[in-house]
Amino acid sequence: MPTKLKLLPAKKYKGINQYDPIKYYYWPVFGRMYRSRVELALNECSGGERVLEVGFGTGLAFPNLHDNYKEIHGIDLTVDIHAVKSVFESMNIPLFLEKGDVVKMPYNDNFFDTVLLVSILEHLKPVELEQAFVEVRRVLKPGGQMVYGTPVEKPFMVFMFRMLGHNIRDEHFSTEKEIAAAAHKAFSKGRVIQMKSTPPIAGAVYEVGNFIKLIF
């Protein structure tokens, strides 16, 4: 059964700055697309003992991840960790959160079953992608999976950013093609699936990658 995002009331989320996109998840039309992107990535997560979400922000995915993993870990550069934890600990969702960067993570080798990155990798420059994927591969268990989601850059996406008051060039430094190429270089086994626009006249608007660390 397809995953449905367990969205909390908007006022419950804490610990983020004004640039976090959480408000968009509640908008008509745009909101459905934003929720579908996260749901597509969550559907690829296969469950296990430990999951790491890179750039967890509000913790939007935590309630869903709690259904399929024993431990939820997270790393983020900007959030107020104590504020985010307070939201979910009141829901009996224990969290292991750190401030830090995907290119140098404070975790042991072979530690996670899944590493999840939703709308994070496009903010890295191409040279940083290679560093990030080396780190993700390092912390994954053999047989573990990296699941990422990233927007498809095309005129529709650029237009959508403008509608939301953003210049895409100020925020996105790598395209979905560069991300997929770097992922295939770092991981021998993987696939990318696309999410179409609604209505589908604009074609694919989001991609989700599912890459496996091989067991040798």
N, C-alpha and C positions, 0 to 999 in steps of 0.2 A: 504494500500500500504506500503511495507517495507520501513523503513527509510534509506536514503542514507546520509552518513556523509558529511557535508558541509565543506570540507577541504579547508583551505586558502592556498595561495602560501607560501611555507616553510619560506621564508625570512620575512614574516609579523609577525610571532610569536615572542614575546619578554618576558623577565623577568624570564627566566629559566636558570638552570645550565647545564653543559655538560652531566649530567647523564640522562636528560629527553629523553624519547624514541621517540620524535616527528620525528626525521630523518627516523626512520624505516617505518613510514606510507607512505613514498614516494618510497620505494624500490620495485623493481619487486618481485613478488611472496610473500615475507614476508609482503610487504605493504598491499596487498589485505587481508591477514589474520588479520593484525593489525586493519585495518578499519572495517572488518566484526565483530570483537569482540566488538567494540564500538557500531556499528549499532545494534547488538543483544541486548545490554543493553538498548539503546535508544528506541528500539521497545517495551520494557516492561514498559516504563515510561508513565503513563496514563494522564499526564497534570494536570493543576490546577492553584492555585494562586501563591504558592511559592515552588521552588525547591532548595535544597542544594546539591552542589557537593563537596564531601570530596576529597581532593587531586586533585584539578582541573588542576594543572600544567599550560600548555599553554592556557587552556581554549578551548581545542579542541571541546568539546561538546556544548559550549555556543550558537553558531548560531542555532543548532537544538533545544536546550532547549528553546530558545527565541520564537520559533514557538508555543510552547505549555504551557508556563508558563508566568504569569504576572511579576514575580520577580525572578531573578536568584541570589542566594547567593552561596558563596564558601568559603571554609576554606582549608588552605594549610600551611605546615610548612616552606617551603623553597623559594617560589617564590618572585619576586619583584612585589608586588601588583599593584603599580602605573603603571609599565610598561605593565602588562597584561591588566589592565583597559584601557589604552590608545589605545590598538589595537581594542577593541570592542566598546568603546564609539564613536570612529570615524565611526562605523557602526550603530550607534544609538541603541546599546544594553547596557542599563544601568545595572550596576553590583553592588552587595553588597558583598565585599570580605574582609576576615579577615585572619590574621595569627594565626594559632592555631592547636590543636591536637584533633583528633576524640574522644579520651578517656576523654576529658574535654572541651566541646564546649560552647561558650559564647552566647547561644541562649535560649529563653524562652521555657517552656514546650508547647507541642501541637501547634507548630508553622508552620511546613512544611507539604505540601501534599506529597512530594517525597524527599527522601534522596538517592543520587546516589553515588556509590563508584566503580570506574572502575580501576581494577588492583591496589588496595590499600591494601586490607585485608591480602593478602599473606605476606606483609611486617611486619605484627604484630605477636608477639609471641602468642601462644595459650592462655595464661593468659590474654593478652591484648584484645583478641577478645571479651571475655565476657564483659569487661568494655566498649568496643566500641559499642557493640550492646545494652547495657543498655542505653547509651547516645543517640544512634540513635532512639531507641524506645521512649525515653523521649521527644525528640524534634519533633517527628512526631505527627500530628493530629490523633485523633481516626479515623480509616479507611484509614490512610495514608500508603504509601508503602516505603519500602526500596528495592532498586534495586542495586545489586552488580554484578561485573564481576571478575572472577579470573582464572588464568591458571590452567589447569589440569596437575599435576606433574606426568610425566611418562618419560621413556627414550627419547622419541622424544622431549619433552620439554627441558630436560636437554641438549640434543644435540643441540637444536636450540639456547639455551643460549650460549653454547660454540662457536657456529658459529658467534654469535654477540659479542664475547669477554667477556662474563660474566660467573662467577661461581655462579650457582643458589643458593648454600648454603650461599653465602655472602649477598644475597638479600631477599630470601624467607624463612620465619620462620614458616609459617603455610601452610598446604596443603589444597586443595579444600575440602577434606573430613572433616578436622577439622573445616573449615569455615562453611560448610553446617550444621554440627552437632551443632555448637554454635548458628547459626541462628535459627535453629529449636527449640533450647532450649529457646531462647529469645522471639521468635514469635510463636504464636499458629498456624498461618495459613501461608503457603508459599509453593513454589515449586522451583525446580532447573531444568533448561534446558541446554542442551549441544550443543556445536558447534563442528562439525566434521572437521577433517583436509581436505585439498584439495591437491591431491586426498585423499579419505577417508581411506586410508590403515592404517593410524596411529590412527584411532579412534577419540575419543573426545579430543580436545586440549584446550577447554575453557568452563567454566560454568558461567551461569548467574542465579542469584537467585532473586526471586520476593516475598517479605514477607510483610504481612499486619499487622498493629497494629489494633487489634480488638476493636470494639465499645462496651463498657459495659454499 
